Amino acid sequence: MRHFQGIIARLSSGEPHSIAQLTVGSRVTRQAITKHLRVLQKAGMVHSARTGRESLFRFDAEPLREMHQYLDSLSRQWDHALAQLRAFVEE
């Protein structure tokens, strides 16, 4: 999990990064970074573009915003249901 956070933190700067750039200063191997990037790509949180021989990866926060909105909605539904239950029990 910590590796995902580090990758996302670097990519969230708005600048695209190569795997080599994402590896700098990290104890994580290029192979491990590549695996993490694949997972993030499948989730739609990272997009890549080929530039010469390397791929540059860019972060997309939209899936996180959508998930946040969904969880907020779900939380409101639970709050409402629990309020109704409390009112019923206290009557």
C-alpha positions as a Markdown table, in Angstrom:
| # | Residue | x | y | z |
|---|---|---|---|---|
| 1 | Met | 0.0 | 0.0 | 0.0 |
| 2 | Arg | 2.8 | 2.4 | 0.8 |
| 3 | His | 4.3 | 1.9 | -2.7 |
| 4 | Phe | 1.0 | 2.9 | -4.2 |
| 5 | Gln | 0.9 | 6.1 | -2.1 |
| 6 | Gly | 4.5 | 7.0 | -3.1 |
| 7 | Ile | 3.8 | 6.5 | -6.8 |
| 8 | Ile | 0.5 | 8.5 | -6.6 |
| 9 | Ala | 2.2 | 11.3 | -4.6 |
| 10 | Arg | 4.9 | 11.6 | -7.3 |
| 11 | Leu | 2.4 | 11.5 | -10.2 |
| 12 | Ser | -0.1 | 13.9 | -8.6 |
| 13 | Ser | 2.4 | 16.7 | -9.1 |
| 14 | Gly | 0.8 | 17.0 | -12.6 |
| 15 | Glu | 3.9 | 16.2 | -14.5 |
| 16 | Pro | 4.2 | 12.8 | -16.3 |
| 17 | His | 6.9 | 10.5 | -15.0 |
| 18 | Ser | 8.8 | 7.6 | -16.5 |
| 19 | Ile | 9.4 | 4.4 | -14.6 |
| 20 | Ala | 13.0 | 5.4 | -14.1 |
| 21 | Gln | 11.9 | 8.7 | -12.6 |
| 22 | Leu | 9.5 | 7.0 | -10.3 |
| 23 | Thr | 12.3 | 4.6 | -9.1 |
| 24 | Val | 14.7 | 7.4 | -8.1 |
| 25 | Gly | 15.1 | 7.7 | -4.4 |
| 26 | Ser | 13.0 | 4.6 | -3.8 |
| 27 | Arg | 13.9 | 1.2 | -2.6 |
| 28 | Val | 11.3 | -0.3 | -4.9 |
| 29 | Thr | 12.5 | -2.0 | -8.1 |
| 30 | Arg | 11.5 | -0.9 | -11.6 |
| 31 | Gln | 9.7 | -4.3 | -11.9 |
| 32 | Ala | 7.7 | -3.6 | -8.8 |
| 33 | Ile | 6.9 | 0.0 | -9.9 |
| 34 | Thr | 5.7 | -1.4 | -13.3 |
| 35 | Lys | 3.4 | -3.9 | -11.5 |
| 36 | His | 1.9 | -1.1 | -9.4 |
| 37 | Leu | 1.4 | 1.1 | -12.4 |
| 38 | Arg | -0.5 | -1.7 | -14.2 |
| 39 | Val | -2.9 | -2.0 | -11.3 |
| 40 | Leu | -3.4 | 1.8 | -11.2 |
| 41 | Gln | -3.9 | 1.8 | -15.0 |
| 42 | Lys | -6.6 | -0.9 | -14.7 |
| 43 | Ala | -8.3 | 1.2 | -12.0 |
| 44 | Gly | -8.2 | 4.2 | -14.4 |
| 45 | Met | -6.1 | 6.2 | -12.1 |
| 46 | Val | -3.0 | 6.3 | -14.2 |
| 47 | His | -2.7 | 6.8 | -18.0 |
| 48 | Ser | 0.5 | 6.4 | -20.1 |
| 49 | Ala | 1.7 | 7.8 | -23.3 |
| 50 | Arg | 4.7 | 6.5 | -25.3 |
| 51 | Thr | 7.5 | 9.0 | -25.8 |
| 52 | Gly | 10.4 | 7.5 | -27.7 |
| 53 | Arg | 11.5 | 4.3 | -26.0 |
| 54 | Glu | 9.8 | 5.0 | -22.7 |
| 55 | Ser | 6.3 | 5.4 | -21.4 |
| 56 | Leu | 5.3 | 8.5 | -19.4 |
| 57 | Phe | 2.7 | 8.0 | -16.7 |
| 58 | Arg | 0.2 | 10.6 | -15.6 |
| 59 | Phe | -2.2 | 10.5 | -12.6 |
| 60 | Asp | -6.0 | 11.0 | -13.1 |
| 61 | Ala | -7.9 | 11.8 | -9.9 |
| 62 | Glu | -11.3 | 11.5 | -11.4 |
| 63 | Pro | -11.9 | 7.8 | -10.3 |
| 64 | Leu | -11.0 | 8.9 | -6.8 |
| 65 | Arg | -13.5 | 11.8 | -7.0 |
| 66 | Glu | -16.2 | 9.5 | -8.2 |
| 67 | Met | -15.5 | 7.0 | -5.4 |
| 68 | His | -15.6 | 9.8 | -2.9 |
| 69 | Gln | -19.0 | 11.0 | -4.1 |
| 70 | Tyr | -20.3 | 7.4 | -4.0 |
| 71 | Leu | -19.1 | 6.8 | -0.5 |
| 72 | Asp | -20.5 | 10.2 | 0.6 |
| 73 | Ser | -23.9 | 9.2 | -0.8 |
| 74 | Leu | -23.7 | 5.8 | 0.9 |
| 75 | Ser | -22.8 | 7.4 | 4.2 |
| 76 | Arg | -25.8 | 9.7 | 4.0 |
| 77 | Gln | -28.1 | 6.8 | 3.3 |
| 78 | Trp | -26.7 | 4.9 | 6.4 |
| 79 | Asp | -27.0 | 8.1 | 8.5 |
| 80 | His | -30.7 | 8.4 | 7.4 |
| 81 | Ala | -31.4 | 4.7 | 8.1 |
| 82 | Leu | -29.8 | 4.8 | 11.5 |
| 83 | Ala | -31.7 | 8.0 | 12.4 |
| 84 | Gln | -34.9 | 6.3 | 11.5 |
| 85 | Leu | -34.0 | 3.2 | 13.6 |
| 86 | Arg | -33.1 | 5.4 | 16.5 |
| 87 | Ala | -36.4 | 7.2 | 16.3 |
| 88 | Phe | -38.3 | 3.9 | 16.1 |
| 89 | Val | -36.4 | 2.4 | 19.1 |
| 90 | Glu | -36.8 | 5.6 | 21.2 |
| 91 | Glu | -40.6 | 5.8 | 20.7 |
